[in-house]
């Protein structure tokens, strides 16, 4: 049994930021199911949105966020997000983050432009911003004696006491193949997204919706999970797994073309290639289906070789590995599941509907993204709500005692499991979600998907009886839970809004409301 004041589950920008704050007022245990650097944050290319010039304003950033969110944003939390940005950026710089500047004297930051933004306001570190953020935060984590890091430890389930307060988690130690009990005064879910539930995704392998699934099983409310953002431009190549072509490439003049070299975005939106992501992804999906093709092209060949080396060195080098010279060749791209705009329902202090359980970052739904996330607001959300969560969590820690009356995790199964069976379940869920619950949906497809999920659920329940705990088994259960949540949420939204487009209800409803589900809804199906 491991006792700690703060238990942080996840090691992206939100979890690391929270841990660096919380260690000032208590002990921190930070668990991550792989290595510290293996989450989505380190793969982020674009940057952090922040009002940084006199030509820009908070109100413009707020309005851009609300517009992208298509009527479903929580305005109060959007204002918190935008107005907190400068202070959080200063904090990152103080930690040692080096954002790209306009000249060698370092007098001014270079600001990028991305889809949906009315101004250049994206601070970035070349085209590997997430990598720089993770590097610096991990360096600071490793210097701190009040933070204990547990790599290759995967949270299994949350622990609730007799009053339904969260008081820790059962955590699987993958190296020693046993489940440990972590007792904590507060638990912080910072597990990231769930896009591995789809066949094609820009996310790393660890993005299996663990936090959403655990909170769901514990009884927390989950909101707006029908809003899955498909990034319009993932590199289409048989050897390129999940490599993203940043939206910033279109911000710097890249245009989308079909295989005949004809531009098409002007047919779909006045902003053309800089339209919000949901518009661009649906436009590409429409072009591919109409023409029976597998990909479209992103063309930025009008830029020079020196431009790419300065602005997009990582993307340029990666494309070269696959025989694509961005200065000469158009880039084949396809939409891919990228970001969950929904998640565990939280208030402005990141508190969930379960007492002493917080959620920050992509795992959370605090209303700042609404029905569609504005580009480069995600890293910002992680650092802003880490601060808000910490301010509330430290108050709880100061007046809370550990609950020692916790049962051991019971799993009597000794079988190693049939990898073929689990792989079949895994592949079937992901392909089904791509085909039936993807960019464009229908009521019929959603009902078919829900029916199949219920069958697979029986199979996975049996796996838990037959097989001992493993990362593969835990992830399978989690993506199955997440798939069911997304399908139930999509069936409840009888309109098309933002990232959720359903052919049975192509128009928006006059009633604007969140979709909220919990574990009791599963039993009704």
matplotlib code that plots the C-alpha trace (Angstrom):
import matplotlib.pyplot as plt

x = [0.0, 1.4, 0.2, 0.4, -1.3, -1.8, -2.2, -1.7, -2.6, -1.0, 2.2, 1.2, 1.3, -1.7, -0.4, 3.2, 2.1, -0.2, 2.5, 5.0, 2.6, 1.2, 4.7, 4.9, 2.1, 2.3, 3.7, 2.9, 2.8, 2.7, 1.8, 2.0, 1.4, 4.3, 7.2, 6.9, 7.4, 5.1, 1.8, 0.2, 1.7, 5.2, 3.8, 2.0, 3.4, 1.4, 1.8, 0.0, -2.6, -2.1, -2.9, 0.6, 0.4, -1.5, -3.1, -4.8, -7.2, -8.7, -12.2, -11.0, -9.5, -12.7, -14.9, -12.7, -13.0, -16.8, -17.2, -15.3, -17.3, -20.5, -22.7, -21.8, -18.9, -19.1, -18.3, -17.2, -14.6, -13.5, -12.8, -10.9, -8.8, -8.0, -7.3, -5.1, -2.9, -0.3, 0.5, 0.7, 3.0, 5.3, 5.4, 6.4, 9.2, 10.4, 10.5, 12.8, 10.6, 12.2, 9.5, 10.7, 11.5, 11.5, 15.2, 18.5, 18.3, 15.2, 13.2, 9.9, 8.1, 7.2, 3.4, 1.8, -1.7, -4.0, -7.5, -10.3, -8.0, -8.5, -5.0, -1.5, -1.3, 0.2, 3.5, 5.5, 8.9, 9.6, 7.2, 7.9, 6.3, 4.9, 8.3, 9.9, 7.2, 7.5, 11.3, 11.3, 8.5, 10.1, 13.5, 11.8, 9.9, 13.1, 14.7, 12.0, 12.3, 8.6, 7.4, 7.7, 7.3, 6.0, 6.6, 5.0, 2.2, -1.3, -4.4, -7.0, -9.9, -10.6, -11.2, -14.2, -14.9, -18.3, -19.3, -18.5, -15.5, -12.5, -9.6, -7.1, -6.7, -5.8, -2.7, -1.1, 2.7, 3.5, 7.1, 6.2, 2.7, 0.8, -1.8, -0.8, -3.1, -2.4, -4.1, -4.5, -6.3, -7.1, -6.8, -6.1, -7.0, -4.7, -4.8, -5.2, -7.5, -9.2, -8.6, -7.1, -10.7, -10.6, -8.8, -7.0, -5.7, -2.9, -2.6, 0.1, -0.7, -1.3, -4.4, -7.0, -9.4, -8.3, -9.4, -12.8, -13.4, -12.3, -14.4, -17.4, -17.1, -16.8, -20.1, -18.9, -20.8, -19.3, -20.2, -20.2, -18.2, -19.9, -17.6, -14.5, -12.2, -10.8, -7.6, -7.9, -4.3, -2.6, 0.2, -1.1, 1.7, 1.8, 4.9, 3.9, 2.0, 0.0, 2.2, 0.4, 0.9, 0.3, -2.6, 0.1, 1.2, -2.2, -1.7, 1.5, -0.2, -0.7, -3.8, -5.8, -6.2, -7.7, -5.7, -6.3, -4.6, -7.8, -8.4, -11.8, -12.1, -13.6, -16.8, -17.2, -16.4, -15.5, -12.2, -11.3, -8.3, -8.3, -11.8, -12.4, -11.2, -14.6, -15.4, -12.1, -12.3, -15.9, -14.9, -12.0, -14.3, -16.9, -14.3, -12.9, -16.3, -17.5, -14.3, -13.7, -10.2, -8.1, -6.4, -6.1, -3.0, -1.7, 0.3, 2.8, 5.4, 5.4, 7.5, 11.3, 13.6, 15.0, 11.5, 10.8, 14.1, 13.2, 9.5, 8.8, 12.1, 10.6, 7.7, 10.1, 12.6, 9.9, 8.3, 11.7, 12.0, 9.0, 10.3, 8.3, 10.0, 7.6, 9.3, 8.7, 6.0, 2.4, 1.8, -0.8, -3.1, -6.2, -8.4, -7.7, -9.2, -7.3, -9.0, -11.9, -13.8, -15.9, -14.7, -15.2, -17.6, -15.9, -16.6, -14.3, -12.0, -11.7, -13.8, -15.7, -19.1, -17.2, -15.8, -12.0, -11.6, -10.3, -9.8, -7.6, -6.5, -8.1, -9.7, -11.9, -15.0, -15.0, -16.8, -14.0, -14.0, -17.8, -18.6, -15.2, -11.9, -10.1, -6.6, -3.8, -6.2, -5.5, -2.0, -3.3, -6.2, -3.8, -1.7, -4.7, -6.8, -3.8, -3.5, -7.2, -7.3, -4.3, -5.8, -8.9, -7.1, -4.6, -7.5, -8.9, -5.5, -5.1, -8.2, -8.3, -7.0, -6.1, -8.7, -6.9, -10.0, -9.4, -9.8, -7.1, -7.7, -9.1, -8.2, -7.9, -7.4, -4.1, -4.5, -2.2, -5.0, -5.3, -3.7, -5.5, -8.9, -8.1, -6.5, -9.7, -11.9, -9.5, -9.4, -13.2, -14.0, -11.6, -12.8, -16.5, -16.0, -14.3, -17.0, -20.1, -19.2, -16.8, -16.8, -20.3, -22.9, -26.4, -28.9, -28.9, -25.1, -25.0, -27.6, -25.7, -22.5, -24.2, -25.6, -22.2, -20.6, -23.0, -21.9, -18.2, -18.9, -19.9, -16.7, -14.5, -16.3, -15.4, -11.8, -11.6, -12.7, -10.3, -7.2, -4.9, -4.5, -2.4, -2.0, -3.6, -6.7, -7.1, -6.8, -9.3, -11.9, -11.2, -11.6, -14.8, -16.2, -15.3, -16.8, -20.1, -20.0, -19.4, -22.2, -24.7, -23.8, -24.1, -27.5, -28.8, -27.8, -30.7, -28.9, -25.8, -23.5, -19.7, -17.9, -21.1, -22.7, -25.6, -27.4, -30.8, -30.6, -28.5, -29.6, -28.9, -31.5, -32.8, -32.1, -28.5, -27.4, -24.7, -25.0, -24.3, -24.1, -23.1, -22.8, -26.5, -27.2, -25.2, -27.5, -30.5, -29.3]
y = [0.0, 3.3, 6.5, 9.9, 13.3, 13.7, 10.8, 12.1, 9.6, 10.6, 12.4, 14.8, 18.6, 18.7, 16.0, 17.2, 20.8, 19.8, 17.7, 20.5, 22.7, 20.1, 19.1, 22.4, 21.4, 17.6, 14.4, 13.5, 10.1, 10.3, 7.1, 6.6, 3.3, 3.7, 6.2, 9.8, 11.0, 8.6, 10.5, 12.9, 16.1, 15.2, 14.7, 18.1, 20.1, 23.4, 25.3, 27.2, 29.9, 33.1, 36.7, 38.3, 41.5, 44.8, 43.9, 40.9, 40.9, 38.5, 39.2, 38.1, 34.9, 34.2, 34.8, 32.5, 29.8, 30.2, 30.2, 27.0, 25.5, 26.0, 27.3, 24.7, 26.3, 27.3, 31.0, 31.5, 28.8, 30.0, 33.4, 31.8, 29.9, 32.9, 35.4, 33.0, 32.2, 35.0, 34.0, 30.3, 31.1, 33.1, 30.2, 27.8, 30.2, 30.3, 26.5, 26.8, 26.4, 28.0, 29.3, 30.3, 34.0, 36.2, 36.9, 35.9, 38.8, 37.1, 40.3, 38.9, 35.6, 34.3, 33.8, 31.2, 31.2, 28.2, 27.4, 29.3, 32.0, 35.6, 36.6, 35.2, 34.1, 30.6, 30.5, 27.5, 25.8, 25.1, 22.4, 20.3, 22.4, 19.5, 17.8, 21.0, 21.3, 17.7, 17.9, 20.9, 19.7, 16.3, 17.9, 19.8, 16.8, 14.8, 17.5, 17.3, 15.0, 15.4, 13.7, 10.0, 8.8, 5.3, 4.4, 1.3, 1.5, 1.5, 2.5, -0.2, 1.3, 4.1, 3.4, 4.9, 4.8, 4.1, 7.7, 7.4, 9.7, 8.9, 7.9, 6.3, 3.8, 0.2, 0.4, -2.4, -2.7, -4.1, -5.1, -7.1, -8.1, -7.3, -4.8, -2.2, 0.0, 3.8, 5.7, 9.5, 12.4, 13.6, 11.8, 13.7, 12.1, 13.5, 10.4, 12.2, 11.2, 8.1, 8.3, 4.8, 3.6, 4.5, 2.6, 5.7, 8.1, 10.7, 9.6, 7.4, 3.9, 4.9, 7.0, 4.3, 6.5, 5.0, 8.0, 8.3, 4.6, 4.5, 7.5, 6.0, 2.7, 4.5, 6.4, 9.8, 11.8, 11.8, 14.7, 15.4, 12.3, 12.4, 15.2, 13.5, 15.8, 14.3, 16.1, 16.8, 16.0, 12.8, 11.7, 8.9, 6.4, 2.6, 3.1, 6.3, 5.4, 8.2, 11.1, 14.4, 17.2, 20.2, 22.6, 25.3, 24.1, 25.4, 28.5, 29.2, 28.8, 25.1, 24.3, 21.1, 19.6, 16.4, 13.9, 16.0, 19.0, 21.0, 23.0, 22.2, 23.9, 27.1, 25.0, 24.2, 27.4, 31.1, 30.6, 27.8, 25.9, 27.8, 26.7, 25.0, 21.4, 19.8, 21.6, 20.6, 17.0, 16.6, 18.3, 15.9, 12.9, 14.1, 14.5, 11.0, 9.4, 11.2, 10.4, 6.9, 7.8, 7.1, 10.5, 14.1, 16.3, 19.1, 21.5, 23.9, 23.6, 27.4, 27.7, 27.5, 24.8, 27.3, 28.1, 24.5, 24.1, 27.1, 26.7, 22.9, 21.1, 18.0, 17.6, 18.3, 15.6, 13.1, 13.5, 13.1, 9.7, 8.7, 10.1, 13.3, 16.7, 19.3, 21.9, 19.9, 17.3, 17.5, 15.6, 12.8, 13.2, 11.7, 12.7, 10.7, 10.7, 13.3, 14.8, 14.2, 17.4, 15.6, 13.7, 13.5, 16.3, 18.9, 22.3, 25.4, 24.0, 20.7, 18.8, 15.8, 14.6, 12.2, 13.9, 14.3, 13.3, 15.9, 15.7, 17.9, 18.0, 16.0, 13.5, 16.3, 18.1, 21.6, 23.3, 25.3, 23.3, 23.0, 21.0, 21.6, 22.5, 25.6, 24.7, 25.1, 25.6, 22.1, 22.6, 25.8, 24.0, 21.6, 24.3, 26.6, 23.9, 22.3, 25.6, 25.8, 22.2, 22.7, 25.7, 23.7, 20.3, 21.8, 22.9, 19.4, 17.8, 20.1, 18.8, 15.2, 12.0, 8.8, 6.0, 2.8, 0.5, -0.6, -4.1, -5.7, -6.0, -9.4, -11.2, -14.9, -15.7, -17.3, -17.7, -15.7, -15.0, -15.7, -12.8, -13.7, -13.4, -10.0, -8.7, -9.7, -7.8, -4.8, -4.7, -5.2, -2.3, 0.1, -0.8, -0.7, 2.8, 4.1, 2.7, 3.4, 6.2, 8.2, 11.7, 11.2, 9.1, 7.7, 6.5, 3.0, 2.7, 3.9, 1.3, -1.4, -0.4, -0.3, -3.8, -5.2, -3.4, -5.2, -8.6, -7.8, -6.6, -10.1, -11.5, -9.0, -9.7, -13.4, -12.4, -10.8, -14.1, -16.2, -14.1, -12.5, -8.7, -7.3, -3.9, -5.4, -6.7, -3.4, -1.3, -3.6, -3.0, 0.7, 1.2, -0.9, 1.4, 4.5, 3.1, 2.5, 6.0, 7.6, 5.7, 6.4, 10.0, 10.2, 8.5, 11.1, 14.1, 14.5, 17.3, 18.0, 20.3, 20.9, 17.6, 15.5, 15.2, 12.7, 12.3, 11.7, 15.2, 17.4, 20.7, 22.2, 22.1, 25.2, 23.6, 23.8, 21.4, 19.0, 15.2, 13.6, 9.8, 7.6, 3.9, 3.6, 4.4, 1.3, -1.0, 0.4, -0.6]
z = [0.0, -1.1, 0.6, -0.9, -0.6, -4.4, -6.8, -10.4, -13.1, -16.4, -17.6, -20.2, -19.9, -17.5, -15.1, -15.1, -14.5, -11.6, -10.0, -10.1, -8.2, -5.8, -4.6, -2.8, -0.4, -0.1, -1.5, -5.1, -6.7, -10.4, -12.3, -16.0, -17.8, -20.1, -19.9, -18.9, -22.5, -24.3, -24.3, -26.8, -25.4, -26.7, -30.2, -30.4, -33.3, -33.4, -30.2, -27.4, -28.2, -26.2, -26.8, -27.0, -29.1, -29.0, -32.3, -30.6, -27.7, -25.2, -26.7, -30.1, -28.8, -26.7, -29.8, -32.0, -29.3, -29.0, -32.8, -33.2, -30.3, -32.3, -29.5, -26.9, -25.0, -21.4, -21.8, -18.2, -18.5, -22.0, -20.5, -17.7, -20.3, -22.4, -19.7, -17.7, -20.7, -20.3, -16.7, -17.6, -20.5, -18.2, -15.9, -18.7, -19.7, -16.1, -16.1, -19.1, -22.2, -25.2, -27.6, -31.1, -31.5, -34.5, -34.6, -32.9, -30.4, -28.9, -28.6, -29.7, -30.1, -33.5, -33.6, -35.8, -37.4, -37.5, -38.6, -36.8, -35.4, -36.5, -35.4, -35.2, -31.6, -31.5, -29.6, -30.7, -30.5, -34.1, -35.1, -32.0, -29.3, -27.3, -27.3, -25.8, -23.2, -22.1, -22.0, -19.7, -17.4, -17.0, -16.2, -13.5, -12.2, -12.0, -9.8, -7.2, -4.2, -3.3, -6.5, -6.9, -10.5, -11.3, -14.9, -16.4, -13.8, -15.2, -13.2, -13.1, -11.2, -8.8, -5.1, -3.5, 0.3, 1.9, 1.3, -2.4, -2.0, -4.2, -1.9, -4.4, -7.1, -7.8, -10.1, -12.1, -11.8, -15.3, -14.5, -11.4, -12.8, -9.7, -8.6, -6.0, -3.8, -4.0, -1.2, -1.8, -0.3, -3.9, -7.2, -10.4, -13.7, -16.4, -18.7, -22.0, -24.9, -26.3, -30.1, -30.2, -30.1, -33.9, -36.6, -38.0, -35.4, -34.9, -31.3, -29.7, -28.6, -25.0, -25.8, -24.9, -22.9, -19.5, -17.4, -19.0, -18.6, -15.0, -14.0, -15.9, -14.1, -10.8, -11.4, -12.6, -15.2, -18.7, -21.1, -24.8, -25.9, -29.3, -30.2, -31.5, -33.5, -36.6, -37.6, -41.3, -42.3, -41.1, -43.4, -45.7, -46.2, -45.5, -43.2, -41.5, -38.3, -36.8, -38.1, -38.1, -40.6, -38.4, -39.1, -39.0, -42.5, -43.8, -41.6, -43.6, -47.0, -47.6, -49.7, -50.0, -53.5, -54.9, -57.0, -60.1, -58.4, -58.0, -54.9, -53.2, -49.8, -51.4, -52.0, -48.3, -46.3, -46.8, -44.9, -47.3, -46.0, -42.7, -41.9, -38.5, -38.3, -38.4, -41.7, -43.2, -42.1, -43.5, -46.7, -47.2, -46.3, -48.8, -51.6, -50.9, -51.0, -54.1, -56.0, -54.5, -53.5, -50.4, -49.8, -50.9, -51.2, -49.1, -51.3, -49.9, -52.7, -53.3, -50.1, -50.2, -48.8, -46.3, -45.1, -44.2, -42.4, -40.2, -39.7, -40.0, -39.7, -38.0, -40.4, -43.4, -42.2, -41.5, -44.9, -46.5, -44.7, -46.8, -50.0, -49.9, -50.3, -49.2, -51.3, -54.4, -53.7, -52.5, -49.3, -49.3, -46.3, -44.7, -41.7, -38.5, -35.0, -33.0, -29.9, -27.6, -26.9, -24.3, -21.2, -17.5, -16.6, -14.3, -13.0, -13.3, -10.6, -12.5, -9.9, -11.1, -9.9, -7.5, -4.4, -4.2, -7.9, -10.3, -14.1, -16.2, -19.8, -22.6, -20.2, -18.9, -20.2, -18.8, -21.6, -23.2, -26.4, -26.9, -30.0, -31.6, -30.2, -31.6, -32.7, -30.1, -27.2, -25.9, -24.4, -23.0, -21.3, -19.7, -18.0, -17.1, -15.5, -13.7, -11.8, -11.1, -9.9, -7.7, -5.9, -5.0, -4.3, -1.8, 0.3, 0.4, 1.1, 4.1, 5.9, 4.7, 6.3, 4.5, 4.5, 5.4, 5.2, 1.6, 0.3, -1.8, -5.5, -6.2, -9.4, -9.0, -12.7, -13.6, -17.3, -19.6, -22.0, -25.7, -27.5, -30.7, -29.1, -27.5, -30.7, -32.6, -30.1, -30.2, -34.0, -34.3, -32.0, -33.8, -37.3, -36.2, -34.7, -37.8, -40.2, -38.1, -35.6, -37.7, -39.3, -40.8, -38.9, -39.2, -36.7, -38.3, -38.1, -34.5, -33.4, -35.2, -33.4, -30.0, -30.6, -31.4, -28.4, -26.1, -27.6, -27.2, -23.6, -22.7, -24.2, -22.4, -19.1, -19.6, -20.4, -16.9, -15.4, -17.4, -17.7, -15.2, -15.3, -18.1, -19.9, -23.0, -21.1, -19.2, -22.4, -24.2, -21.4, -21.5, -25.3, -25.1, -22.4, -24.4, -27.6, -25.8, -24.2, -27.6, -29.3, -26.5, -26.6, -30.4, -30.3, -27.8, -29.9, -32.4, -34.4, -36.3, -34.4, -34.6, -34.8, -34.6, -38.1, -38.4, -41.7, -40.0, -38.3, -40.6, -38.9, -35.5, -32.8, -31.2, -27.8, -26.9, -24.2, -23.1, -23.5, -20.2, -19.6, -16.7, -15.9, -15.2, -18.9, -19.9, -17.9, -19.8, -23.2]

ax = plt.figure().add_subplot(projection="3d")
ax.plot(x, y, z, "-o")
ax.set_aspect("equal")
plt.show()
